[in-house]
Amino acid sequence: MKILKIITIALVLVFAGCAQPGVEEVGPNSTNYVLHYESGVIVSIKPVAIKDNGTGTFLGGLIGAVLGSTMGRGRGSVLTTLGGGLVGAYVGNQIGKANAQELTIQLDKNGEDVVAVTKGLKHYIGEHIRIVKRNSKIVSVEAYN
């Protein structure tokens, strides 16, 4: 039994070293394609929130209903289950939202303004950025020097 544990640990360590840490992972269907990019400067930023896709609401409602069902007795248990589900759904919806930025970018090449929405709050006015596209769909917006 001791030997089996040692072999298992050794295999985990060997396979853990195969991937480079901190490198973006892509799926097997995400290879052999051409990316295009445009560069420009951010001229304005507007904060926005990306709506929950329903996952947070569903999970919050489910967890709230389960927790609510453990409280109360008789008819009170039904009310606490319902109340827990409603409160959980609301909280899950709020947690499921993501902060984002709507960027207005003046492109270097043709001087047009474009708008892109990015998750997080990492960009600033005057920053030179690159918009990476695949088949006219934005793949990423990143700092570019």
Backbone as a printed PyTorch tensor [residue, N CA C, xyz], in Angstrom:
tensor([[[  0.8130,  -1.1880,   0.0000],
         [  0.0000,   0.0000,   0.0000],
         [  0.8640,   1.2620,   0.0000]],

        [[  1.9780,   1.2000,   0.7540],
         [  2.8840,   2.3320,   0.8240],
         [  3.5150,   2.6110,  -0.5460]],

        [[  3.8430,   1.5580,  -1.2690],
         [  4.4540,   1.7040,  -2.5920],
         [  3.4700,   2.3500,  -3.5640]],

        [[  2.1950,   1.9780,  -3.4840],
         [  1.1690,   2.5560,  -4.3520],
         [  1.0480,   4.0600,  -4.1180]],

        [[  1.1030,   4.5010,  -2.8680],
         [  1.0420,   5.9300,  -2.5500],
         [  2.2510,   6.6670,  -3.1150]],

        [[  3.4250,   6.0610,  -2.9740],
         [  4.6530,   6.6920,  -3.4790],
         [  4.6060,   6.8130,  -4.9950]],

        [[  4.1380,   5.7890,  -5.6830],
         [  4.0310,   5.8220,  -7.1440],
         [  3.0210,   6.8760,  -7.5740]],

        [[  1.8890,   6.9540,  -6.8890],
         [  0.8690,   7.9430,  -7.2220],
         [  1.4050,   9.3560,  -7.0660]],

        [[  2.0880,   9.6260,  -5.9600],
         [  2.6630,  10.9590,  -5.7350],
         [  3.7050,  11.2780,  -6.7890]],

        [[  4.5420,  10.3160,  -7.1410],
         [  5.5710,  10.5320,  -8.1640],
         [  4.9350,  10.8580,  -9.5140]],

        [[  3.8790,  10.1240,  -9.8850],
         [  3.2000,  10.3970, -11.1590],
         [  2.5540,  11.7770, -11.1800]],

        [[  1.9420,  12.1750, -10.0690],
         [  1.3360,  13.5060,  -9.9950],
         [  2.3990,  14.5780, -10.1790]],

        [[  3.5460,  14.4160,  -9.5320],
         [  4.6270,  15.3960,  -9.6620],
         [  5.1850,  15.4460, -11.0760]],

        [[  5.3020,  14.2960, -11.7220],
         [  5.8160,  14.2520, -13.0970],
         [  4.8590,  14.9630, -14.0450]],

        [[  3.5550,  14.6280, -13.9490],
         [  2.5890,  15.2260, -14.8640],
         [  2.3060,  16.6870, -14.5420]],

        [[  2.4730,  17.0990, -13.3000],
         [  2.2700,  18.5010, -12.9350],
         [  3.3320,  19.3800, -13.5850]],

        [[  4.4980,  18.8330, -13.8470],
         [  5.5740,  19.5990, -14.4680],
         [  5.4380,  19.7270, -15.9690]],

        [[  4.4550,  19.0770, -16.5780],
         [  4.3070,  19.1010, -18.0370],
         [  3.8060,  20.4410, -18.5570]],

        [[  2.9190,  21.0960, -17.8380],
         [  2.3610,  22.3700, -18.2870],
         [  3.1210,  23.5100, -17.6430]],

        [[  3.2670,  24.6040, -18.3940],
         [  3.9480,  25.7740, -17.8570],
         [  2.9580,  26.5660, -17.0090]],

        [[  3.3090,  26.8710, -15.7630],
         [  2.3880,  27.6370, -14.9230],
         [  2.2580,  29.0770, -15.4240]],

        [[  1.0590,  29.6390, -15.3100],
         [  0.8290,  31.0250, -15.7140],
         [  0.6050,  31.2110, -17.1940]],

        [[  0.5540,  30.1370, -17.9590],
         [  0.3410,  30.2280, -19.4010],
         [ -1.1360,  30.0100, -19.6790]],

        [[ -1.7040,  30.8230, -20.5680],
         [ -3.1140,  30.6860, -20.9240],
         [ -3.3660,  29.3460, -21.5880]],

        [[ -4.3930,  28.6390, -21.1400],
         [ -4.7540,  27.3540, -21.7240],
         [ -5.7740,  27.5690, -22.8340]],

        [[ -5.6330,  26.8010, -23.9060],
         [ -6.5940,  26.8380, -25.0060],
         [ -7.0600,  25.4250, -25.2870]],

        [[ -8.2720,  25.3050, -25.8270],
         [ -8.8270,  23.9980, -26.1500],
         [ -8.2000,  23.4200, -27.4020]],

        [[ -8.3800,  22.1150, -27.6340],
         [ -7.7850,  21.4680, -28.8020],
         [ -8.3370,  22.0090, -30.1280]],

        [[ -9.5400,  22.5740, -30.1150],
         [-10.1120,  23.1420, -31.3420],
         [ -9.6850,  24.5860, -31.5610]],

        [[ -8.8650,  25.1170, -30.6790],
         [ -8.4490,  26.5150, -30.7540],
         [ -7.0730,  26.6730, -31.3900]],

        [[ -6.6850,  25.7590, -32.2370],
         [ -5.3720,  25.8640, -32.8740],
         [ -5.5380,  26.0640, -34.3760]],

        [[ -4.4620,  26.4620, -35.0210],
         [ -4.4040,  26.6400, -36.4750],
         [ -5.3920,  27.6770, -36.9870]],

        [[ -5.3010,  28.8850, -36.4820],
         [ -6.1140,  29.9850, -36.9850],
         [ -5.2690,  31.2520, -36.9860]],

        [[ -5.7330,  32.2570, -37.6970],
         [ -5.0120,  33.5150, -37.8270],
         [ -5.7370,  34.5800, -37.0060]],

        [[ -4.9800,  35.3190, -36.2170],
         [ -5.5170,  36.4380, -35.4580],
         [ -5.0970,  37.7400, -36.1320]],

        [[ -5.9770,  38.7230, -36.0840],
         [ -5.6680,  40.0630, -36.5960],
         [ -5.8030,  41.0290, -35.4320]],

        [[ -5.0970,  42.1430, -35.5120],
         [ -5.2450,  43.1170, -34.4370],
         [ -5.2380,  44.5250, -34.9850]],

        [[ -5.8420,  45.4120, -34.2060],
         [ -5.8150,  46.8450, -34.4570],
         [ -5.3070,  47.4900, -33.1810]],

        [[ -4.5750,  48.5820, -33.3200],
         [ -4.0850,  49.2640, -32.1250],
         [ -4.6520,  50.6660, -32.0770]],

        [[ -4.6750,  51.2080, -30.8820],
         [ -5.2160,  52.5450, -30.7040],
         [ -5.0060,  53.0320, -29.2900]],

        [[ -5.6200,  54.1800, -28.9950],
         [ -5.4880,  54.8130, -27.6910],
         [ -6.8840,  54.9750, -27.0890]],

        [[ -7.0140,  54.6770, -25.8070],
         [ -8.2890,  54.8430, -25.1210],
         [ -8.5450,  56.3250, -24.9080]],

        [[ -9.6970,  56.8140, -25.3910],
         [-10.0330,  58.2330, -25.2360],
         [-11.0990,  58.4620, -24.1660]],

        [[-11.8960,  57.4340, -23.8400],
         [-12.8460,  57.5690, -22.7370],
         [-13.2010,  56.1950, -22.1880]],

        [[-13.5980,  56.1950, -20.9230],
         [-13.9620,  54.9540, -20.2400],
         [-15.2720,  55.1820, -19.4960]],

        [[-16.1720,  54.2130, -19.6170],
         [-17.4430,  54.2590, -18.8900],
         [-17.5770,  52.9540, -18.1040]],

        [[-17.7820,  53.0290, -16.7820],
         [-17.9550,  51.7900, -16.0170],
         [-19.3080,  51.1460, -16.3240]],

        [[-19.3230,  49.8400, -16.4800],
         [-20.5500,  49.0760, -16.7170],
         [-20.4950,  47.7950, -15.8870]],

        [[-21.6440,  47.1410, -15.7500],
         [-21.7080,  45.8500, -15.0650],
         [-22.2690,  44.8270, -16.0380]],

        [[-21.6190,  43.6900, -16.1460],
         [-22.0910,  42.6190, -17.0120],
         [-23.1070,  41.8090, -16.2170]],

        [[-24.3020,  41.6260, -16.7940],
         [-25.3760,  40.9170, -16.1060],
         [-25.0120,  39.4630, -15.8450]],

        [[-25.6150,  38.9110, -14.7980],
         [-25.4700,  37.4940, -14.4730],
         [-26.1170,  36.6820, -15.5910]],

        [[-25.4880,  35.6150, -16.0080],
         [-26.0370,  34.7720, -17.0760],
         [-27.0780,  33.7820, -16.5590]],

        [[-27.4300,  33.8780, -15.2970],
         [-28.4410,  32.9900, -14.7130],
         [-27.8610,  31.9570, -13.7730]],

        [[-26.5710,  31.6940, -13.8990],
         [-25.9420,  30.6850, -13.0560],
         [-25.9520,  31.1060, -11.5890]],

        [[-25.5740,  32.3490, -11.3130],
         [-25.5480,  32.8310,  -9.9290],
         [-26.9280,  32.8370,  -9.3050]],

        [[-27.9330,  33.2450, -10.0880],
         [-29.3060,  33.2670,  -9.5920],
         [-29.7730,  31.8590,  -9.2540]],

        [[-29.5140,  30.9150, -10.1540],
         [-29.9450,  29.5320,  -9.9410],
         [-29.2670,  28.9230,  -8.7150]],

        [[-27.9380,  29.0330,  -8.6590],
         [-27.2060,  28.4360,  -7.5370],
         [-27.5730,  29.1070,  -6.2110]],

        [[-27.7280,  30.4290,  -6.2150],
         [-28.1230,  31.1350,  -5.0060],
         [-29.4970,  30.7100,  -4.5270]],

        [[-30.4420,  30.5740,  -5.4530],
         [-31.7860,  30.1270,  -5.0970],
         [-31.7860,  28.7190,  -4.5410]],

        [[-31.0150,  27.8510,  -5.1660],
         [-30.9340,  26.4600,  -4.7100],
         [-30.3320,  26.3700,  -3.3050]],

        [[-29.2160,  27.0420,  -3.1010],
         [-28.5610,  27.0140,  -1.7880],
         [-29.4550,  27.6640,  -0.7360]],

        [[-30.0920,  28.7830,  -1.0820],
         [-30.9990,  29.4480,  -0.1480],
         [-32.1770,  28.5760,   0.2380]],

        [[-32.7440,  27.8670,  -0.7350],
         [-33.8780,  26.9800,  -0.4450],
         [-33.4550,  25.8170,   0.4550]],

        [[-32.2940,  25.2510,   0.1840],
         [-31.8060,  24.1420,   1.0210],
         [-31.5730,  24.6280,   2.4510]],

        [[-30.9080,  25.7790,   2.5940],
         [-30.6700,  26.3120,   3.9420],
         [-31.9810,  26.6950,   4.6280]],

        [[-32.9020,  27.2820,   3.8770],
         [-34.1920,  27.6620,   4.4370],
         [-35.0060,  26.4710,   4.8970]],

        [[-34.8700,  25.3450,   4.1980],
         [-35.6430,  24.1550,   4.5580],
         [-35.1990,  23.5460,   5.8860]],

        [[-34.0150,  23.9150,   6.3380],
         [-33.5350,  23.3740,   7.6170],
         [-34.0790,  24.1600,   8.8020]],

        [[-34.7820,  25.2510,   8.5340],
         [-35.3110,  26.0960,   9.6070],
         [-36.8300,  25.9670,   9.6690]],

        [[-37.3850,  26.2880,  10.7850],
         [-38.8340,  26.2800,  10.9550],
         [-39.3880,  24.8730,  11.1010]],

        [[-40.6500,  24.8190,  11.5120],
         [-41.3340,  23.5360,  11.6810],
         [-42.7170,  23.6480,  11.0560]],

        [[-43.2040,  22.5320,  10.5500],
         [-44.5500,  22.5050,   9.9700],
         [-44.6590,  23.4490,   8.7870]],

        [[-45.7010,  24.2940,   8.8230],
         [-45.9110,  25.2680,   7.7310],
         [-44.8070,  26.3190,   7.6880]],

        [[-44.1910,  26.5820,   8.8120],
         [-43.0840,  27.5400,   8.8600],
         [-41.8970,  27.0820,   8.0340]],

        [[-41.7140,  25.7780,   7.9200],
         [-40.6220,  25.2340,   7.1160],
         [-40.8150,  25.5720,   5.6360]],

        [[-42.0660,  25.5280,   5.1820],
         [-42.3610,  25.8720,   3.7850],
         [-42.0360,  27.3420,   3.5290]],

        [[-42.4180,  28.2000,   4.4670],
         [-42.1440,  29.6320,   4.3110],
         [-40.6540,  29.9380,   4.3460]],

        [[-39.9260,  29.2910,   5.2500],
         [-38.4810,  29.5520,   5.2990],
         [-37.7760,  28.9980,   4.0600]],

        [[-38.2800,  27.8970,   3.5070],
         [-37.7160,  27.3590,   2.2620],
         [-37.9380,  28.3510,   1.1190]],

        [[-39.1580,  28.8620,   0.9970],
         [-39.4830,  29.8360,  -0.0500],
         [-38.6760,  31.1180,   0.1310]],

        [[-38.6620,  31.6160,   1.3770],
         [-37.9060,  32.8400,   1.6490],
         [-36.4180,  32.6660,   1.3990]],

        [[-35.8710,  31.5360,   1.8120],
         [-34.4470,  31.2630,   1.5740],
         [-34.1260,  31.1930,   0.1010]],

        [[-35.0310,  30.5870,  -0.6720],
         [-34.8210,  30.5040,  -2.1220],
         [-34.8380,  31.8690,  -2.7810]],

        [[-35.7860,  32.7250,  -2.3760],
         [-35.8810,  34.0700,  -2.9630],
         [-34.6810,  34.9350,  -2.5980]],

        [[-34.3100,  34.9100,  -1.3160],
         [-33.1490,  35.7010,  -0.8810],
         [-31.8760,  35.1700,  -1.5370]],

        [[-31.7390,  33.8510,  -1.5920],
         [-30.5630,  33.2540,  -2.2390],
         [-30.4730,  33.5990,  -3.7120]],

        [[-31.6200,  33.6130,  -4.4050],
         [-31.6200,  33.9650,  -5.8330],
         [-31.1840,  35.4070,  -6.0350]],

        [[-31.6710,  36.3110,  -5.1830],
         [-31.2820,  37.7220,  -5.2910],
         [-29.7850,  37.8970,  -5.0420]],

        [[-29.3010,  37.2980,  -3.9530],
         [-27.8750,  37.4140,  -3.6130],
         [-27.0160,  36.7900,  -4.7100]],

        [[-27.4170,  35.6210,  -5.2260],
         [-26.6740,  34.9660,  -6.2990],
         [-26.6190,  35.8070,  -7.5610]],

        [[-27.7260,  36.4990,  -7.8700],
         [-27.7610,  37.3800,  -9.0350],
         [-26.7870,  38.5360,  -8.8730]],

        [[-26.7410,  39.1280,  -7.6750],
         [-25.8410,  40.2420,  -7.4340],
         [-24.3790,  39.8080,  -7.4890]],

        [[-24.0930,  38.6360,  -6.9290],
         [-22.7200,  38.1220,  -6.9500],
         [-22.3010,  37.7410,  -8.3660]],

        [[-23.2650,  37.2740,  -9.1840],
         [-22.9690,  36.8430, -10.5490],
         [-22.6300,  37.9720, -11.5030]],

        [[-22.9080,  39.2190, -11.1180],
         [-22.5710,  40.3570, -11.9700],
         [-21.0640,  40.5810, -11.9500]],

        [[-20.5540,  41.1230, -13.0290],
         [-19.1100,  41.3790, -13.1140],
         [-18.8680,  42.8460, -13.4640]],

        [[-17.8810,  43.4520, -12.8090],
         [-17.4910,  44.8170, -13.1610],
         [-16.7790,  44.7950, -14.4980]],

        [[-17.0230,  45.8410, -15.2820],
         [-16.4070,  45.9160, -16.6070],
         [-16.2140,  47.3810, -16.9900]],

        [[-15.5420,  47.5860, -18.1150],
         [-15.3270,  48.9230, -18.6480],
         [-15.7490,  48.9430, -20.1150]],

        [[-16.4490,  50.0080, -20.4930],
         [-16.7440,  50.2500, -21.8980],
         [-15.7070,  51.2570, -22.3870]],

        [[-14.8440,  50.8170, -23.2890],
         [-13.7300,  51.6340, -23.7570],
         [-14.0490,  52.2370, -25.1170]],

        [[-13.8440,  53.5420, -25.2570],
         [-13.8980,  54.1800, -26.5750],
         [-12.4490,  54.3490, -27.0170]],

        [[-12.1220,  53.7510, -28.1670],
         [-10.7340,  53.6710, -28.6240],
         [-10.5950,  54.3670, -29.9690]],

        [[ -9.6330,  55.2630, -30.0680],
         [ -9.2980,  55.9080, -31.3420],
         [ -8.2150,  55.0550, -31.9880]],

        [[ -8.5580,  54.4370, -33.1150],
         [ -7.6210,  53.5430, -33.7950],
         [ -6.5040,  54.3220, -34.4620]],

        [[ -5.3040,  53.7480, -34.4380],
         [ -4.1380,  54.3790, -35.0550],
         [ -4.2470,  54.4030, -36.5750]],

        [[ -4.7140,  53.3110, -37.1530],
         [ -4.6630,  53.1200, -38.5960],
         [ -5.5900,  54.0470, -39.3750]],

        [[ -6.8800,  54.0650, -39.0280],
         [ -7.8070,  54.8600, -39.8330],
         [ -8.5120,  55.9520, -39.0430]],

        [[ -8.1270,  56.1650, -37.8060],
         [ -8.6750,  57.2530, -37.0120],
         [-10.1020,  57.0740, -36.5390]],

        [[-10.7090,  55.9160, -36.7770],
         [-12.0780,  55.6840, -36.3320],
         [-12.1160,  55.4100, -34.8360]],

        [[-13.2680,  55.6900, -34.2390],
         [-13.4920,  55.3200, -32.8450],
         [-14.2520,  54.0080, -32.8120]],

        [[-13.8200,  53.1100, -31.9560],
         [-14.5340,  51.8520, -31.7410],
         [-14.8080,  51.7220, -30.2510]],

        [[-15.7870,  50.9080, -29.9110],
         [-16.1350,  50.6890, -28.5210],
         [-15.9860,  49.2110, -28.2140]],

        [[-15.3260,  48.9080, -27.1070],
         [-15.1510,  47.5250, -26.6690],
         [-15.4640,  47.4570, -25.1850]],

        [[-16.0770,  46.3660, -24.7520],
         [-16.3590,  46.1530, -23.3330],
         [-15.4090,  45.0740, -22.8290]],

        [[-14.6990,  45.3740, -21.7430],
         [-13.7540,  44.4120, -21.1700],
         [-14.0950,  44.1630, -19.7090]],

        [[-13.9060,  42.9210, -19.2650],
         [-14.1340,  42.5960, -17.8540],
         [-13.0220,  43.1910, -17.0190]],

        [[-13.3550,  43.5730, -15.8140],
         [-12.3670,  44.1160, -14.8950],
         [-12.2470,  45.6270, -15.0270]],

        [[-11.3790,  46.1770, -14.2270],
         [-11.1870,  47.6340, -14.1880],
         [ -9.7100,  47.9630, -14.3550]],

        [[ -9.0980,  47.4300, -15.4080],
         [ -7.6520,  47.5220, -15.5140],
         [ -7.1350,  48.5650, -16.5040]],

        [[ -7.9920,  49.1650, -17.3140],
         [ -7.5210,  50.1040, -18.3390],
         [ -7.6920,  51.5510, -17.8840]],

        [[ -6.9610,  52.4780, -18.5330],
         [ -7.0270,  53.8880, -18.1860],
         [ -6.9680,  54.7330, -19.4510]],

        [[ -7.4760,  55.9600, -19.3530],
         [ -7.4930,  56.8860, -20.4900],
         [ -6.0630,  57.1980, -20.8950]],

        [[ -5.8100,  57.1960, -22.1930],
         [ -4.4750,  57.4600, -22.7240],
         [ -3.6330,  56.2110, -22.9220]],

        [[ -4.1260,  55.0830, -22.4520],
         [ -3.3860,  53.8300, -22.5970],
         [ -3.4170,  53.3770, -24.0600]],

        [[ -2.2780,  52.9470, -24.5600],
         [ -2.1800,  52.4080, -25.9180],
         [ -2.4980,  50.9240, -25.8390]],

        [[ -3.5000,  50.4830, -26.5860],
         [ -3.9300,  49.0950, -26.4880],
         [ -4.0190,  48.4340, -27.8520]],

        [[ -4.1490,  47.1230, -27.7990],
         [ -4.2850,  46.3010, -29.0030],
         [ -5.5840,  45.4960, -28.8660]],

        [[ -6.3940,  45.5290, -29.9110],
         [ -7.6320,  44.7550, -29.9640],
         [ -7.3620,  43.5550, -30.8610]],

        [[ -7.3430,  42.3610, -30.2860],
         [ -7.0470,  41.1380, -31.0270],
         [ -8.3740,  40.5230, -31.4770]],

        [[ -8.4580,  40.1970, -32.7840],
         [ -9.6980,  39.6650, -33.3570],
         [ -9.4560,  38.3340, -34.0440]],

        [[-10.4850,  37.5080, -34.0140],
         [-10.5090,  36.2520, -34.7570],
         [-11.8440,  36.2040, -35.4810]],

        [[-11.8220,  36.1970, -36.8030],
         [-13.0420,  36.2190, -37.6170],
         [-13.9490,  37.3820, -37.2250]],

        [[-13.4090,  38.5720, -37.0960],
         [-14.1220,  39.8070, -36.7520],
         [-14.6990,  39.8150, -35.3440]],

        [[-14.4120,  38.8120, -34.5280],
         [-14.8750,  38.7750, -33.1480],
         [-13.7050,  39.0940, -32.2400]],

        [[-13.9140,  39.9950, -31.2610],
         [-12.8390,  40.3870, -30.3550],
         [-12.4780,  39.2190, -29.4490]],

        [[-11.1870,  38.8840, -29.4330],
         [-10.6660,  37.8250, -28.5770],
         [-10.1240,  38.4190, -27.2880]],

        [[ -9.4070,  39.5440, -27.3950],
         [ -8.8770,  40.2040, -26.1930],
         [ -8.5740,  41.6630, -26.4780]],

        [[ -8.5430,  42.4230, -25.3920],
         [ -8.1120,  43.8200, -25.4240],
         [ -6.9980,  43.9250, -24.3940]],

        [[ -5.8130,  44.2960, -24.8560],
         [ -4.6460,  44.2560, -23.9660],
         [ -3.7420,  45.4420, -24.1780]],

        [[ -2.9510,  45.7780, -23.1570],
         [ -1.9810,  46.8790, -23.2550],
         [ -0.9820,  46.5680, -24.3640]],

        [[ -0.5550,  47.6200, -25.0660],
         [  0.3170,  47.4420, -26.2260],
         [  1.2820,  48.6120, -26.2800]],

        [[  2.5570,  48.3140, -26.3850],
         [  3.5670,  49.3800, -26.4620],
         [  4.1480,  49.4920, -27.8250]]])
